[in-house]
Amino acid sequence: MPELPEVEALAAFLRADAVGRVLTRADLAAVQAIKTFDPPLSALGGLEITGAGRHGKFLDLDVSGLHLVVHLARAGWLHWRENLPTAPPKPGKGPLALRVHLDDGNGFDLTEQGTRKGLAIYVVRSPAEVPGIARLGPDALEVDLEAFAALMKGRSGQLKGALTDQTLLAGIGNAYSDEILHAARLSPFKGADKLKDDELVRLFEAVRGTLTDALERQVGQRAATMKGEKRSGLQVHARTGLPCPVCGDTVREVSFADTSLQYCPTCQTGGKPLADRRMSKLLR
C-alpha cells in the first residue's frame, strides 16, 4: 500500500509534470472506483491543474478549485503516460480505473491490481468533503513530541494498531509501521499506553527518521521507480526468513486474516518469537 512517503513523492512528481497543464479529459474505466457524483467527473475537463498535495495517504490534485482526490488503497498506483491514446478505454477491462488526459498529449493512469478493489476516486469542492480525510488525525510528520506522547498515552491497544490508525496519526501503513517499530526496538504487541518516557522518545524519533529517510529517497523519483525504491530501503517488512540487517537474527512474521507484520526478535522482543496466530491454529 502506498504510504506517506510514496504519496508525497507522487504529489511532488505531479507538481513538476502536471501542474500548469490543462486537464482535457478524464476517462473512467472502473465505475466502482468513483465515490462522488456532484460535481461530476466531466466537470474537470478544460480546467487547469493548479496544485498537487497530500492528506495522510490521500493524493489531492487541485484542478482550478475542484479537487480530484484519490486513495490508492492496497494495490493501486499512478502510471505516467506519454502520448496517451485518444480512444476512451473500455470499462471493466484490466486494472485500469481512471485515465487522465492533459493538453500536451501526456497524462496518467490510475490502476489497481487484484480482485479486491479498494481504490477510491472523489471529485469534490473541498478535500474535507472526503470522509476519510475528514477523519484523519494529525500528520505523522507534523506532530511534535508532546502531542505524539499524548496520542500514545491516550490509546489503549497494541503499538502496531496505534501507528496504522489514520484517525490517530495520518500517513503510516503496514510497511512503515514495521520499519518504525524495528528502528525504535519495540514489540508491535506492546501497549501504546504502556510506553515509558524513553520508549516514547525512541518511537517518536523512529517515526520522524523512518519517514523522512524514505521521503528523501522517494522525492525526485519517477512514478515508475518509486515501488522499487521503497522495497530497497526496508529492513524487516516483507523480509520474512532473511537476516536482520542490524543484528543478523532471522526476521519473523505474524499473520492475520488479511495482512501480516514482520519483526526481528533480537531487536524488538528480547529474543522471544511472537505467537503467529495463523500457525497456532494449524498446530492445534
C-alpha positions as a printed NumPy array, in Angstrom:
array([[  0.   ,   0.   ,   0.   ],
       [  1.363,   3.449,  -0.871],
       [  2.011,   5.342,   2.363],
       [  3.048,   8.87 ,   3.306],
       [  6.463,   8.903,   1.543],
       [  5.158,   7.444,  -1.723],
       [  2.031,   9.615,  -1.85 ],
       [  4.055,  12.742,  -1.06 ],
       [  6.542,  11.773,  -3.782],
       [  3.697,  11.25 ,  -6.261],
       [  2.356,  14.701,  -5.373],
       [  5.814,  16.19 ,  -5.956],
       [  6.048,  14.36 ,  -9.277],
       [  2.674,  15.757, -10.369],
       [  3.658,  19.252,  -9.264],
       [  6.627,  19.01 , -11.625],
       [  4.91 ,  17.283, -14.551],
       [  1.193,  18.121, -14.431],
       [  0.685,  21.448, -12.648],
       [  0.167,  24.191, -15.203],
       [ -1.307,  21.826, -17.78 ],
       [ -4.988,  21.75 , -18.705],
       [ -6.859,  18.563, -17.851],
       [ -8.672,  17.945, -21.122],
       [-10.495,  14.723, -20.264],
       [-10.854,  12.079, -17.545],
       [-11.984,   8.619, -18.681],
       [-13.481,   6.356, -16.018],
       [-12.778,   2.67 , -16.643],
       [-13.838,   1.228, -13.253],
       [-17.268,   2.533, -12.269],
       [-16.957,   1.198,  -8.708],
       [-13.926,   3.426,  -8.083],
       [-15.79 ,   6.754,  -8.286],
       [-17.374,   7.673,  -4.948],
       [-18.953,  11.065,  -5.756],
       [-21.335,  12.424,  -8.387],
       [-21.542,  16.16 ,  -7.678],
       [-19.504,  17.718,  -9.194],
       [-19.343,  15.11 , -11.98 ],
       [-16.012,  13.811, -13.231],
       [-16.663,  15.627, -16.507],
       [-16.533,  18.975, -14.663],
       [-12.732,  18.685, -14.592],
       [-12.468,  18.826, -18.39 ],
       [-10.934,  22.06 , -19.688],
       [ -9.649,  23.238, -16.301],
       [ -6.018,  23.944, -15.408],
       [ -4.249,  21.81 , -12.81 ],
       [ -3.092,  24.324, -10.221],
       [ -1.661,  22.175,  -7.447],
       [ -0.948,  18.719,  -6.083],
       [ -0.761,  17.699,  -2.442],
       [ -1.396,  15.02 ,   0.142],
       [ -3.676,  14.408,   3.117],
       [ -2.406,  11.363,   5.014],
       [ -2.393,   8.659,   2.318],
       [ -4.819,  10.554,   0.048],
       [ -3.441,  12.177,  -3.123],
       [ -5.064,  15.54 ,  -3.939],
       [ -4.934,  17.155,  -7.386],
       [ -6.225,  20.745,  -7.335],
       [ -7.929,  21.453, -10.669],
       [ -8.766,  25.17 , -10.603],
       [-10.584,  24.896,  -7.296],
       [-12.096,  21.454,  -7.813],
       [-10.219,  18.556,  -6.257],
       [ -9.54 ,  15.146,  -7.764],
       [ -8.756,  13.121,  -4.646],
       [ -7.502,   9.547,  -4.839],
       [ -6.91 ,   6.851,  -2.244],
       [ -4.743,   4.179,  -3.854],
       [ -5.721,   1.508,  -1.289],
       [ -3.632,  -1.658,  -1.132],
       [ -2.845,  -2.303,  -4.785],
       [ -3.416,   0.993,  -6.585],
       [ -0.789,   3.066,  -8.373],
       [ -0.294,   6.039, -10.655],
       [  1.423,   5.481, -14.015],
       [  2.633,   8.446, -16.036],
       [  1.95 ,   8.033, -19.756],
       [  3.355,   9.919, -22.716],
       [  1.276,  10.26 , -25.87 ],
       [ -1.896,   8.736, -24.441],
       [ -4.225,   7.038, -26.93 ],
       [ -7.187,   9.257, -27.762],
       [ -9.761,   6.439, -27.838],
       [-11.572,   6.017, -24.485],
       [-10.646,   2.81 , -22.617],
       [-13.172,   0.02 , -22.412],
       [-14.764,  -0.134, -18.946],
       [-14.007,  -3.192, -16.866],
       [-11.003,  -4.31 , -18.9  ],
       [ -7.835,  -4.962, -16.923],
       [ -6.525,  -2.99 , -13.932],
       [ -7.229,   0.492, -15.33 ],
       [ -9.514,   2.603, -13.119],
       [ -9.088,   6.138, -14.473],
       [ -7.19 ,   7.764, -17.34 ],
       [ -6.438,  11.482, -17.164],
       [ -5.54 ,  13.353, -20.362],
       [ -3.554,  16.589, -20.384],
       [ -3.349,  19.22 , -23.107],
       [  0.176,  18.224, -24.194],
       [ -0.899,  14.663, -25.067],
       [  0.557,  13.177, -21.891],
       [ -1.291,  12.146, -18.757],
       [ -1.583,   9.354, -16.228],
       [ -3.437,   6.154, -15.491],
       [ -4.711,   5.099, -12.089],
       [ -4.643,   1.316, -11.86 ],
       [ -5.428,  -1.356,  -9.302],
       [ -4.204,  -4.93 ,  -9.425],
       [ -6.014,  -7.949,  -7.992],
       [ -9.64 ,  -8.847,  -7.46 ],
       [-10.191,  -6.953,  -4.187],
       [-10.92 ,  -3.429,  -5.308],
       [-10.401,  -0.598,  -2.854],
       [ -9.081,   2.286,  -4.962],
       [-11.33 ,   5.304,  -4.426],
       [-11.74 ,   8.441,  -6.558],
       [-13.519,  11.605,  -5.411],
       [-14.309,  14.866,  -7.204],
       [-15.061,  17.471,  -4.533],
       [-15.031,  21.22 ,  -3.978],
       [-13.013,  20.791,  -0.777],
       [-10.849,  17.837,   0.371],
       [-12.678,  17.973,   3.711],
       [-15.752,  16.585,   1.906],
       [-13.959,  13.23 ,   1.585],
       [-14.995,  11.207,   4.661],
       [-11.59 ,   9.572,   5.087],
       [ -9.847,  12.963,   5.06 ],
       [-12.33 ,  14.488,   7.493],
       [-11.498,  11.718,   9.982],
       [ -7.7  ,  11.999,   9.736],
       [ -5.607,  12.596,  12.804],
       [ -2.534,  14.86 ,  12.711],
       [  0.028,  14.148,  10.017],
       [  2.794,  11.809,  11.148],
       [  5.494,  14.269,  10.059],
       [  3.875,  17.341,  11.562],
       [  3.035,  16.243,  15.104],
       [  5.559,  17.243,  17.804],
       [  6.846,  15.039,  20.622],
       [  4.44 ,  16.398,  23.24 ],
       [  1.378,  15.816,  21.057],
       [  2.696,  12.43 ,  19.932],
       [  3.174,  11.307,  23.53 ],
       [ -0.364,  12.412,  24.402],
       [ -1.767,  10.447,  21.462],
       [  0.024,   7.248,  22.518],
       [ -0.817,   7.609,  26.205],
       [ -4.482,   8.068,  25.35 ],
       [ -4.639,   4.995,  23.137],
       [ -5.349,   1.533,  24.547],
       [ -4.237,  -1.376,  22.372],
       [ -1.093,  -2.505,  20.624],
       [  1.509,  -0.231,  19.052],
       [  1.108,  -1.727,  15.58 ],
       [ -2.576,  -0.806,  15.54 ],
       [ -1.941,   2.642,  17.008],
       [  0.6  ,   3.589,  14.35 ],
       [ -1.645,   2.469,  11.491],
       [ -4.857,   4.052,  12.821],
       [ -5.373,   7.001,  10.458],
       [ -7.739,   8.725,  12.862],
       [ -4.937,   8.808,  15.441],
       [ -1.941,   9.562,  13.204],
       [ -2.152,  10.062,   9.443],
       [  0.124,   8.579,   6.812],
       [  1.618,   5.382,   8.261],
       [  0.594,   1.974,   6.918],
       [  1.621,  -1.635,   7.311],
       [  5.125,  -1.413,   5.849],
       [  6.432,   1.692,   7.572],
       [  4.882,   0.754,  10.921],
       [  7.014,  -2.421,  10.829],
       [ 10.07 ,  -0.324,   9.951],
       [  9.36 ,   2.26 ,  12.649],
       [  8.925,  -0.341,  15.385],
       [ 12.134,  -2.068,  14.314],
       [ 14.035,   1.232,  14.402],
       [ 12.554,   2.009,  17.845],
       [ 13.399,  -1.517,  19.111],
       [  9.815,  -2.045,  20.283],
       [  7.457,  -5.004,  20.026],
       [  4.441,  -4.476,  17.749],
       [  2.317,  -6.018,  20.522],
       [  3.425,  -3.635,  23.278],
       [  0.597,  -1.476,  24.62 ],
       [  0.66 ,   2.066,  23.253],
       [ -0.379,   3.468,  26.637],
       [  2.264,   1.406,  28.447],
       [  5.298,   3.114,  26.93 ],
       [  7.926,   4.572,  29.254],
       [  9.219,   8.068,  28.587],
       [ 12.409,   6.858,  26.905],
       [ 10.393,   4.476,  24.722],
       [  8.08 ,   7.288,  23.666],
       [ 11.089,   9.352,  22.61 ],
       [ 12.572,   6.403,  20.681],
       [  9.271,   5.771,  18.932],
       [  8.786,   9.435,  18.034],
       [ 12.317,   9.679,  16.659],
       [ 11.816,   6.447,  14.71 ],
       [  8.625,   7.814,  13.135],
       [ 10.415,  11.004,  12.077],
       [ 13.601,   9.275,  10.982],
       [ 11.998,   6.423,   9.065],
       [  9.503,   8.572,   7.177],
       [ 11.974,  11.38 ,   6.475],
       [ 14.584,   8.96 ,   5.149],
       [ 12.015,   7.241,   2.914],
       [ 10.722,  10.586,   1.698],
       [ 14.212,  11.788,   0.809],
       [ 14.769,   8.624,  -1.23 ],
       [ 11.406,   8.892,  -2.998],
       [ 11.063,  12.572,  -3.899],
       [ 12.585,  13.147,  -7.306],
       [ 11.94 ,   9.597,  -8.464],
       [  9.746,   8.948, -11.466],
       [  6.461,   7.241, -10.586],
       [  7.689,   4.037, -12.259],
       [ 10.668,   3.641,  -9.901],
       [  9.09 ,   4.514,  -6.529],
       [  7.942,   0.999,  -5.61 ],
       [ 11.404,  -0.438,  -6.167],
       [ 12.977,   2.368,  -4.153],
       [ 10.614,   1.629,  -1.264],
       [ 11.484,  -2.083,  -1.265],
       [ 15.217,  -1.376,  -1.357],
       [ 15.075,   0.582,   1.888],
       [ 13.098,  -1.895,   4.008],
       [ 14.836,  -3.539,   6.974],
       [ 12.207,  -6.045,   8.151],
       [  8.936,  -5.569,   6.28 ],
       [  8.389,  -8.231,   3.598],
       [ 11.73 ,  -9.819,   4.586],
       [ 10.458, -12.902,   6.46 ],
       [ 13.185, -15.53 ,   6.758],
       [ 16.007, -13.156,   5.83 ],
       [ 18.664, -11.931,   8.261],
       [ 18.024,  -8.687,  10.122],
       [ 20.488,  -6.133,   8.699],
       [ 21.104,  -4.793,  12.22 ],
       [ 21.784,  -7.931,  14.281],
       [ 21.674, -10.886,  11.862],
       [ 18.763, -12.674,  13.56 ],
       [ 16.074, -14.136,  11.302],
       [ 13.173, -11.801,  10.536],
       [  9.911, -13.376,  11.736],
       [  6.283, -12.899,  10.73 ],
       [  2.899, -12.823,  12.439],
       [ -0.009, -13.467,  10.088],
       [ -3.581, -12.27 ,  10.427],
       [ -6.69 , -12.818,   8.303],
       [ -5.751, -10.428,   5.502],
       [ -2.393,  -8.984,   6.461],
       [  0.857,  -9.73 ,   8.289],
       [  3.632,  -7.99 ,  10.181],
       [  7.362,  -8.62 ,  10.271],
       [  9.802,  -8.028,  13.117],
       [ 13.21 ,  -9.019,  14.49 ],
       [ 13.078, -10.961,  17.792],
       [ 16.547,  -9.864,  18.913],
       [ 15.992,  -6.174,  18.172],
       [ 12.381,  -5.929,  19.316],
       [ 11.146,  -8.699,  21.626],
       [ 14.108,  -9.719,  23.774],
       [ 14.83 , -12.671,  21.51 ],
       [ 11.385, -14.225,  22.011],
       [  9.329, -15.063,  18.887],
       [  5.778, -13.728,  18.93 ],
       [  2.91 , -16.187,  18.564],
       [  1.749, -16.468,  14.953],
       [ -1.99 , -16.833,  15.336],
       [ -2.445, -18.479,  11.965],
       [  0.216, -21.108,  12.649],
       [ -1.089, -21.67 ,  16.194],
       [ -4.483, -22.595,  14.785],
       [ -2.913, -25.021,  12.329],
       [ -0.92 , -26.723,  15.072],
       [ -3.881, -27.376,  17.383]])
